[in-house]
Amino acid sequence: MLQDNFREVEQRIEAACRRSGRDPKEVTLIAVSKTKPVEMLQEAYDFGTRIFGENKVQELTEKYDQLPKDIHWHLIGHLQRNKVKYIIDKVDLIHSVDSVRLAEAIDKEAQKHGITANILIEVNVAGEESKFGISPEETESFIEKIAGFSHIKVCGLMTIAPFVENPEENRPYFQRLRKLSVDIAAKKVNNVTMSILSMGMTNDFEVAVEEGATMVRVGTGLFGVRDYARI
C-alpha cells in the first residue's frame, strides 16, 4: 500500500515533467513524514526512500536517532532560533529561513560544527497572514543581507501556497516564485545559488512541477492522512 502510494506520486511527477518538457531527474520528492511513526518511515526506507521532511525539531531529532544514518533529513517547518543547535548537524537542508536573526543563529551553530548549512529562503508569495515567510518584494534585499555569512549557503527559494480545492489557483504563485528565483540568479550574488525551488505539496505538486519546482514536499499523498493525536 505505502509503496504503491510512492509509485503513484512518482508517476504523477514524471507525467508533469513530460507535459512541461522537463527531465524527471530534475525533481526531488521529499517524503513529508511529520506525525508518522518510525515504523512507517522504516517501511519507506526499506523500499528505497532516503529523503524525508519534518516540520518539528523534536520529532526530527527523535526519528534521526532511531533510523538509519544514510537518510537525508530536511527541516521544512518554521524554525525557532533557540532550536537550531539541535538539528544543525542532522539536516541536509533547512527550507524555512525568513529572518536575519534566524540566519545568524544558523551561521553561528554551523561554525561551531565546522560545517556550511544549506538553506532556502521562505517566501510568502500569496501574502497570507497565517504563513511565515518574506514578501517577494523584500526577498532580494534580504538575501543580500545574509549572503556574507560564511557558514551558510543560500541554495534557493521555498514557498507554501494556499490550500485550495483547485490546484490551478496556485499556478500564479509558483510562476512568481520561479520568476523571482531567475531574477535573483541573474544578480550573481556571491555565495547564493538559485538551484532549488521547493514548492508544491500533496494537493498541487503537479502544477508546481510544471512551473519549475525542483523539490516537492508530499506527505498525505504518500503516507495518508496525518494522525494529529501524535503531535
Secondary structure, 3 states (H helix, E strand, C coil): CHHHHHHHHHHHHHHHHHHCCCCHHHCEEEEECCCCCHHHHHHHHHCCCCEEEECCHHHHHHHHHHCCCCCEEEECCCCCHHHHHHHCCCEEEEEEECCHHHHHHHHHHHHHHCCCEEEEEEECCCCCCCCCCECHHHHHHHHHHHCCCCCEEEEEEECCCCCCCCHHHHHHHHHHHHHHHHHHHHHCCCCEEEEEEECCCCCCHHHHHHCCCCEEEECHHHHCCCCHHHC
